[in-house]
Amino acid sequence: MREMSRRNMLKFAAVAGMAGTAAACSGVGGGSGGGGGGGTDAGGSATLRYAWWGNNVRQENYTNALNAFMEDHPEITIETEFAEYTAFQERMTTQMAARNVPDLFWVPSAQVMTYYANGLFHDLDGVGTLDLSDYSDADIDGLRLDGVHNTMALGIFVPVVRYNATMAEEDGVTLPEGEDWSWDGFTEFAIDYAANNPNGRWAVNYGPDHDLTLEAWLRQRGEQLWTEDGQIGFTADGIASWLDFWENLRLAGAAPSLSEQDGVGADWSLIGERVLSYFGNSNHIIDDAQFFPEATFLLRNMPVAADATAGHPYLYTPRLAIYGDIDEANLEAAGTLLNYSANNSDMLRITGLTMGAPVNPRVAEEVTEFASPDEQQMLDAVSHDRALERNPRYEAPAGSSTWRTILTRVSEQVALEQSTTVDAATAMIAELQAAIERAA
C-alpha cells in the first residue's frame, strides 16, 4: 500500500487547511501515564498507548475520535503515538528491539509476519471486552495467523482505477465497458485517448510501483505475491509482463515520463489535473479527490484478463493489534479500545473511512447512512469484490518488508532504459529471495 508521500502530505494539509506534525507523541485529552502500557490503579483505571500512521488530517480526526472514546470511558487514558507511514515503521522497529511497543498499534502489511515472528501480537481469544458477535467465522478465519486470532481488521481496501468523470465528459470519452474492460482493452483505449484528446492529457499515471494493482495482475495470471509457506509466489515472467504493460503505455505517450510525474511514485497533486485515470487503492479517492474539488471522480474495479484465473479477486485488510507483552491488568481496557476501533460506527463518523470499508457487516451497513459521495464510491468498489469468489491471500514473509522499495527501484531502471524488464524482474526476485533467507 502506498501511503501519501511526505511532500504530498504537506500539500494536502495546506489544501485541507489543517495543521499538524509529521510525527507526534502526546497524551490525548490531558491524560498522562507511564511507558510500556502505563499500568492500573486501585480504581481500575488504565493508561494505554495507541500508535497509528497517516497524514495530518488523519492525525486530527483520530485524535478527536480517541478524545470521544475517553469521554465515554473516563477510566481509560490514551497516549497517542503518530507518524507518517515510513517513519511509523522505523519507530516500531526501534520499539520492538527495546520491547517498548505501544499497547495498541496499526500493523503495516509488509510487517505482519515480522511483527508476528517477534511476538508483538496478543491472542484475542478470551478478551471479554472485544465483541465478535457480528462477524462470520470466515471473517475471523481470514485474520488468523497459524490458526490464532491475534489481530483485528481496520477496514478493507481493493485495487481500483480512479478516473476523472468531469474530464472524461469534457473530452467526450467513455472508458471501456463489460468484456472490453480488460488490460488489453484499457491499453488500446489509453493510447487512443492520449493521442486524440484536445487538451494534451495523459490517459493514466505511470504506476508500476503500485502494490495492490500488481497483486491483482499476478493473481489474474495464476501467480501470487506470497505463498502459504512464506515464499515468493511470483515468477520473473510475471513481473516482466507487468513492467512491459507499463512501458507500453509510457512509450506510447499514454502515461507520463518519470520527470513529468516527478518519479515512479506519481505526485498526484502535480499530475491530477492532467491524467484521466489513476491506478490505486479504493480508499485513496477520499483524500485525493479533495485536491481537485471541482471535479467528480469515479471508481472502477480492476480490468480483467480474458483468461483470468478463477478466484483472482482479493481483499486487502490493514490490521490493528494489542501488544503481546501488554500489562495483563490492562488487557480488558485494551479490548474495549480495540472494540471501539473495529466495531463502532460512531468512531467512523469522526475519522471518516480513509482506512477502507468496515469488515464488520453491521458497521458496513451503518456507515452508508453518513458516507460522503467519495466514500460511497469506495464502499461500492469493496462490496463488488467482497461478493466474488476469492482464492486465499497470504501475508508478506519476514525479511520481505523492502519489496516495494525494490519494485520502485527496478521500475525506475526500466523507465530510464538502464535495464530490460526481464533483467529487472530477475534482479528483484534474487534480491528479495536473499532477504527472506537472511530472516529465516
C-alpha positions as CSV (number, residue, x, y, z in Angstrom):
1,M,0.0,0.0,0.0
2,R,1.5,3.3,-1.0
3,E,0.8,6.0,1.6
4,M,0.9,9.7,0.8
5,S,4.5,10.9,0.4
6,R,6.0,13.5,2.8
7,R,5.7,16.1,0.0
8,N,2.1,15.3,-0.7
9,M,1.3,15.1,3.0
10,L,2.3,18.7,3.4
11,K,0.5,19.8,0.3
12,F,-2.7,18.0,1.4
13,A,-2.6,19.7,4.8
14,A,-2.4,23.1,3.1
15,V,-5.4,22.2,0.8
16,A,-7.5,21.0,3.8
17,G,-6.5,24.0,5.9
18,M,-5.2,21.7,8.6
19,A,-2.1,22.0,10.8
20,G,-0.2,19.1,12.3
21,T,3.1,17.4,12.6
22,A,4.6,14.5,10.6
23,A,5.1,12.6,13.8
24,A,3.8,13.1,17.2
25,C,3.7,11.5,20.6
26,S,1.4,13.0,23.2
27,G,-1.3,12.5,25.8
28,V,-4.9,12.8,24.4
29,G,-7.4,14.7,26.5
30,G,-4.9,15.8,29.1
31,G,-4.2,12.3,30.4
32,S,-0.8,11.0,31.5
33,G,0.8,7.7,32.0
34,G,3.9,5.7,32.1
35,G,5.6,3.9,29.1
36,G,5.1,0.3,28.1
37,G,1.4,0.2,28.8
38,G,1.0,2.5,31.8
39,G,-0.5,0.3,34.5
40,T,-3.6,0.4,36.6
41,D,-4.6,1.8,40.0
42,A,-6.9,0.5,42.7
43,G,-9.9,2.1,41.0
44,G,-9.4,0.1,37.8
45,S,-8.1,2.9,35.6
46,A,-5.7,2.2,32.8
47,T,-3.3,4.2,30.6
48,L,-2.9,2.8,27.0
49,R,-0.5,3.8,24.3
50,Y,-2.1,3.9,20.8
51,A,0.0,4.1,17.6
52,W,-1.1,4.8,14.0
53,W,0.1,6.4,10.8
54,G,-1.2,8.7,8.1
55,N,-1.3,12.3,7.1
56,N,-2.1,15.4,9.2
57,V,-5.8,15.2,8.6
58,R,-5.9,11.6,9.8
59,Q,-4.0,12.5,12.9
60,E,-6.5,15.3,13.7
61,N,-9.5,13.0,13.1
62,Y,-8.3,10.0,15.1
63,T,-7.2,12.3,17.9
64,N,-10.8,13.6,18.0
65,A,-12.2,10.1,18.0
66,L,-9.9,9.0,20.8
67,N,-11.0,12.0,22.8
68,A,-14.6,11.0,22.3
69,F,-13.8,7.5,23.5
70,M,-12.3,8.8,26.7
71,E,-15.3,11.0,27.3
72,D,-17.3,7.7,27.3
73,H,-14.6,5.8,29.2
74,P,-13.1,8.2,31.8
75,E,-11.3,5.3,33.5
76,I,-9.1,4.9,30.4
77,T,-6.4,7.4,29.3
78,I,-4.9,7.2,25.9
79,E,-1.4,8.3,25.0
80,T,-1.0,8.7,21.2
81,E,2.0,7.9,19.0
82,F,1.5,9.1,15.4
83,A,3.8,9.3,12.4
84,E,3.9,9.2,8.6
85,Y,3.9,5.7,7.2
86,T,7.6,5.1,6.8
87,A,8.5,6.9,10.0
88,F,5.9,4.8,11.8
89,Q,7.7,1.6,10.7
90,E,11.1,2.9,11.6
91,R,9.9,3.8,15.1
92,M,8.2,0.5,15.6
93,T,11.4,-1.3,14.7
94,T,13.3,0.6,17.4
95,Q,10.5,0.0,19.9
96,M,10.3,-3.7,19.0
97,A,14.1,-4.1,19.7
98,A,13.6,-2.4,23.1
99,R,10.4,-4.2,23.9
100,N,8.8,-0.9,24.4
101,V,5.9,-1.3,22.0
102,P,2.6,0.6,22.2
103,D,-0.3,-1.3,23.8
104,L,-2.4,-1.0,20.6
105,F,-0.9,-0.3,17.2
106,W,-1.7,-0.4,13.5
107,V,0.2,-3.1,11.5
108,P,1.8,-2.2,8.1
109,S,1.1,-5.0,5.6
110,A,4.8,-5.7,4.9
111,Q,5.4,-6.1,8.6
112,V,2.6,-8.5,9.6
113,M,4.7,-11.7,9.7
114,T,7.8,-9.9,11.0
115,Y,5.9,-8.5,14.0
116,Y,4.3,-11.9,14.5
117,A,7.6,-13.6,14.5
118,N,8.8,-11.2,17.2
119,G,5.8,-11.9,19.4
120,L,4.2,-8.5,19.1
121,F,0.6,-9.8,18.8
122,H,-1.6,-10.8,21.7
123,D,-4.1,-13.7,21.3
124,L,-7.5,-12.1,21.2
125,D,-9.5,-15.2,22.1
126,G,-10.9,-14.7,25.6
127,V,-10.6,-10.9,25.6
128,G,-14.1,-10.3,27.1
129,T,-14.4,-6.7,26.1
130,L,-13.9,-7.5,22.4
131,D,-17.3,-8.3,20.8
132,L,-17.1,-10.6,17.7
133,S,-20.8,-11.4,17.5
134,D,-21.3,-9.5,14.2
135,Y,-18.6,-11.4,12.4
136,S,-18.8,-14.7,10.4
137,D,-16.4,-17.5,11.1
138,A,-14.9,-16.7,7.6
139,D,-14.3,-13.1,8.6
140,I,-12.3,-14.1,11.7
141,D,-10.5,-17.1,10.0
142,G,-9.2,-14.6,7.4
143,L,-7.3,-12.8,10.1
144,R,-5.8,-15.8,11.8
145,L,-2.0,-16.4,11.8
146,D,-1.0,-20.0,12.3
147,G,-4.6,-20.6,13.4
148,V,-4.5,-17.9,16.1
149,H,-6.8,-14.9,16.1
150,N,-4.4,-12.1,17.1
151,T,-5.3,-9.1,15.1
152,M,-8.5,-7.2,14.0
153,A,-9.0,-5.6,10.6
154,L,-9.3,-1.8,10.5
155,G,-11.0,-2.0,7.1
156,I,-10.9,-3.4,3.6
157,F,-9.1,-1.9,0.5
158,V,-9.3,-3.2,-3.0
159,P,-7.3,-2.2,-6.1
160,V,-9.2,0.2,-8.4
161,V,-8.9,2.5,-11.3
162,R,-9.9,6.0,-10.3
163,Y,-10.9,8.3,-13.1
164,N,-12.0,11.9,-13.5
165,A,-15.5,11.8,-14.8
166,T,-15.6,15.5,-15.4
167,M,-12.5,15.3,-17.6
168,A,-14.0,12.3,-19.5
169,E,-17.1,14.3,-20.2
170,E,-15.1,17.3,-21.4
171,D,-13.1,15.1,-23.7
172,G,-16.1,13.1,-24.9
173,V,-14.8,9.7,-24.0
174,T,-16.2,6.7,-22.1
175,L,-14.0,4.1,-20.5
176,P,-14.4,0.5,-21.9
177,E,-17.3,-1.5,-20.5
178,G,-18.1,-5.2,-20.0
179,E,-15.8,-7.6,-21.7
180,D,-13.8,-4.7,-23.2
181,W,-12.8,-3.7,-19.6
182,S,-9.6,-5.8,-19.9
183,W,-6.0,-5.0,-19.7
184,D,-5.7,-5.0,-23.5
185,G,-8.9,-3.0,-23.8
186,F,-7.6,-0.4,-21.3
187,T,-4.3,-0.2,-23.1
188,E,-6.0,0.4,-26.5
189,F,-8.3,3.0,-25.0
190,A,-5.4,4.7,-23.2
191,I,-3.2,5.0,-26.2
192,D,-6.0,6.3,-28.4
193,Y,-7.1,8.8,-25.7
194,A,-3.7,10.3,-25.2
195,A,-3.2,10.7,-29.0
196,N,-6.5,12.3,-29.7
197,N,-7.8,14.2,-26.7
198,P,-7.8,18.0,-27.4
199,N,-6.2,19.0,-24.1
200,G,-2.9,17.2,-24.2
201,R,-3.8,14.9,-21.3
202,W,-2.4,11.6,-20.4
203,A,-4.7,8.6,-20.0
204,V,-3.1,7.3,-16.8
205,N,-0.3,7.8,-14.3
206,Y,2.9,5.7,-14.7
207,G,2.3,3.3,-11.9
208,P,4.4,0.0,-11.9
209,D,5.2,0.5,-8.2
210,H,1.6,0.2,-7.0
211,D,1.5,-2.9,-4.9
212,L,-2.3,-3.6,-4.9
213,T,-2.5,-3.3,-8.7
214,L,0.5,-5.6,-9.2
215,E,-1.1,-8.1,-6.9
216,A,-4.3,-8.1,-9.0
217,W,-2.2,-8.5,-12.2
218,L,-0.3,-11.5,-10.8
219,R,-3.4,-13.2,-9.3
220,Q,-5.2,-13.0,-12.6
221,R,-2.3,-14.8,-14.2
222,G,-2.3,-17.6,-11.6
223,E,0.6,-16.2,-9.5
224,Q,0.6,-14.6,-6.1
225,L,2.8,-12.2,-4.2
226,W,3.5,-14.8,-1.4
227,T,2.8,-18.4,-0.8
228,E,1.3,-20.0,2.3
229,D,4.7,-21.2,3.4
230,G,6.3,-17.8,3.3
231,Q,8.0,-17.8,-0.1
232,I,7.9,-15.7,-3.2
233,G,4.7,-16.6,-5.2
234,F,5.6,-14.9,-8.5
235,T,7.9,-15.5,-11.4
236,A,10.3,-13.3,-13.3
237,D,7.9,-13.7,-16.3
238,G,5.1,-12.4,-14.2
239,I,7.0,-9.3,-13.1
240,A,8.4,-8.7,-16.5
241,S,4.9,-8.8,-18.1
242,W,3.8,-6.2,-15.6
243,L,6.7,-3.9,-16.4
244,D,6.0,-4.4,-20.1
245,F,2.4,-3.3,-19.6
246,W,3.6,0.0,-18.1
247,E,6.4,0.5,-20.6
248,N,4.0,0.1,-23.4
249,L,1.8,2.9,-22.0
250,R,4.8,5.2,-21.3
251,L,6.5,4.8,-24.6
252,A,3.2,5.4,-26.5
253,G,2.7,8.6,-24.6
254,A,-0.4,7.4,-22.8
255,A,1.4,7.7,-19.4
256,P,3.9,10.5,-18.4
257,S,7.6,10.1,-18.1
258,L,9.3,10.0,-14.7
259,S,10.3,13.6,-15.0
260,E,6.8,14.6,-16.0
261,Q,5.2,13.0,-12.9
262,D,8.2,13.5,-10.5
263,G,9.4,10.0,-10.1
264,V,8.0,6.5,-10.2
265,G,5.6,7.3,-7.4
266,A,3.4,9.9,-9.1
267,D,2.8,13.2,-7.4
268,W,-1.0,13.3,-7.5
269,S,-1.1,17.0,-6.7
270,L,1.2,17.6,-9.7
271,I,-0.4,15.4,-12.3
272,G,-4.0,15.0,-11.1
273,E,-5.4,17.7,-13.4
274,R,-3.5,16.2,-16.4
275,V,-4.4,12.5,-16.2
276,L,-7.7,10.9,-16.9
277,S,-7.2,7.9,-14.7
278,Y,-5.1,6.6,-11.8
279,F,-4.4,3.1,-10.5
280,G,-4.6,3.0,-6.7
281,N,-6.3,1.8,-3.6
282,S,-10.1,2.2,-3.3
283,N,-9.7,4.3,-0.1
284,H,-7.4,6.9,-1.8
285,I,-10.3,8.6,-3.5
286,I,-11.4,10.1,-0.1
287,D,-8.2,12.2,0.3
288,D,-7.1,12.6,-3.3
289,A,-10.4,14.0,-4.6
290,Q,-10.1,16.9,-2.3
291,F,-7.1,18.2,-4.3
292,F,-9.5,18.9,-7.2
293,P,-12.9,19.7,-5.7
294,E,-14.3,21.0,-8.9
295,A,-14.1,17.5,-10.5
296,T,-16.1,14.3,-10.0
297,F,-14.1,11.2,-9.5
298,L,-15.5,7.7,-10.0
299,L,-14.0,4.2,-9.3
300,R,-13.8,1.1,-11.5
301,N,-12.7,-2.3,-10.2
302,M,-9.7,-3.8,-11.9
303,P,-9.6,-4.7,-15.6
304,V,-9.9,-8.4,-16.0
305,A,-7.9,-10.5,-18.5
306,A,-9.9,-12.7,-20.8
307,D,-8.2,-15.8,-19.4
308,A,-8.0,-14.7,-15.8
309,T,-7.6,-17.4,-13.1
310,A,-10.8,-18.1,-11.2
311,G,-10.8,-16.7,-7.7
312,H,-8.3,-13.9,-8.5
313,P,-10.1,-11.1,-6.6
314,Y,-8.8,-10.4,-3.2
315,L,-9.3,-8.1,-0.2
316,Y,-6.5,-6.1,1.5
317,T,-7.1,-5.7,5.2
318,P,-4.9,-3.4,7.3
319,R,-4.7,-4.7,10.8
320,L,-4.8,-3.5,14.4
321,A,-3.2,-5.4,17.3
322,I,-2.8,-5.5,21.0
323,Y,0.8,-5.8,22.1
324,G,1.8,-9.4,23.1
325,D,3.6,-8.2,26.3
326,I,0.9,-5.8,27.4
327,D,0.4,-5.5,31.1
328,E,-2.3,-8.1,31.6
329,A,-4.1,-5.8,34.1
330,N,-4.7,-3.5,31.1
331,L,-5.9,-6.2,28.7
332,E,-9.6,-5.7,29.2
333,A,-9.2,-1.9,28.7
334,A,-7.2,-2.6,25.6
335,G,-10.0,-4.8,24.4
336,T,-12.5,-2.0,24.9
337,L,-10.4,0.3,22.8
338,L,-9.9,-2.3,20.2
339,N,-13.7,-2.9,20.1
340,Y,-14.3,0.8,19.6
341,S,-11.8,0.9,16.7
342,A,-13.2,-2.1,14.9
343,N,-16.8,-2.3,15.8
344,N,-18.2,1.3,16.3
345,S,-19.7,3.4,13.5
346,D,-19.6,6.4,15.8
347,M,-15.9,6.4,15.6
348,L,-16.0,6.4,11.8
349,R,-18.3,9.4,11.9
350,I,-15.4,11.2,13.3
351,T,-12.4,9.6,11.5
352,G,-14.1,9.1,8.1
353,L,-13.4,6.0,6.0
354,T,-9.8,6.6,4.9
355,M,-8.9,3.1,6.3
356,G,-11.4,1.4,4.0
357,A,-14.7,-0.3,4.2
358,P,-15.6,-1.8,7.6
359,V,-15.2,-5.6,7.9
360,N,-17.9,-5.7,10.5
361,P,-21.1,-6.2,8.4
362,R,-23.3,-4.2,10.8
363,V,-20.9,-1.3,10.8
364,A,-20.6,-1.5,7.0
365,E,-24.3,-1.1,6.7
366,E,-24.4,1.8,9.3
367,V,-21.8,3.9,7.6
368,T,-23.8,4.1,4.4
369,E,-26.1,6.5,6.3
370,F,-23.4,9.2,6.6
371,A,-20.7,8.3,3.9
372,S,-19.8,11.1,1.6
373,P,-20.2,10.5,-2.2
374,D,-16.5,9.7,-2.5
375,E,-16.7,7.3,0.5
376,Q,-19.7,5.6,-1.1
377,Q,-17.7,5.0,-4.3
378,M,-15.1,3.3,-2.1
379,L,-17.8,1.2,-0.3
380,D,-19.3,0.1,-3.6
381,A,-16.0,-0.9,-5.0
382,V,-15.2,-3.1,-2.0
383,S,-18.7,-4.5,-1.9
384,H,-18.3,-5.6,-5.5
385,D,-15.1,-7.6,-4.9
386,R,-16.2,-8.9,-1.5
387,A,-19.1,-10.7,-3.2
388,L,-16.8,-12.5,-5.6
389,E,-15.2,-15.9,-5.3
390,R,-11.7,-15.4,-3.9
391,N,-8.7,-17.7,-3.6
392,P,-6.6,-17.4,-0.3
393,R,-4.2,-14.5,0.1
394,Y,-1.1,-14.7,2.2
395,E,0.9,-12.1,4.1
396,A,4.4,-11.0,3.3
397,P,7.0,-13.2,5.0
398,A,9.6,-11.9,7.4
399,G,12.5,-10.3,5.6
400,S,10.4,-9.1,2.7
401,S,9.5,-5.7,4.1
402,T,11.5,-3.8,1.5
403,W,9.9,-5.5,-1.5
404,R,8.1,-2.3,-2.6
405,T,11.3,-0.3,-2.4
406,I,12.9,-2.9,-4.7
407,L,10.0,-2.8,-7.1
408,T,10.2,1.0,-7.3
409,R,13.9,0.9,-7.9
410,V,13.8,-1.7,-10.7
411,S,10.8,0.1,-12.3
412,E,12.8,3.3,-12.4
413,Q,15.7,1.4,-14.0
414,V,13.4,0.1,-16.7
415,A,11.8,3.5,-17.3
416,L,15.3,5.1,-17.6
417,E,16.2,2.3,-20.1
418,Q,19.0,1.1,-17.7
419,S,17.6,-2.4,-17.6
420,T,15.3,-4.7,-19.6
421,T,12.1,-5.8,-18.0
422,V,13.3,-9.4,-17.8
423,D,16.6,-8.4,-16.2
424,A,14.9,-6.1,-13.7
425,A,12.4,-8.8,-12.7
426,T,15.2,-11.4,-12.3
427,A,17.2,-9.0,-10.1
428,M,14.1,-8.1,-8.0
429,I,13.5,-11.8,-7.2
430,A,17.1,-12.5,-6.4
431,E,17.4,-9.6,-4.0
432,L,14.1,-10.4,-2.3
433,Q,14.9,-14.1,-2.0
434,A,18.2,-13.3,-0.3
435,A,16.5,-11.0,2.2
436,I,13.9,-13.7,3.0
437,E,16.6,-16.3,3.5
438,R,18.6,-14.0,5.8
439,A,15.5,-13.5,8.0
440,A,14.7,-17.2,8.2
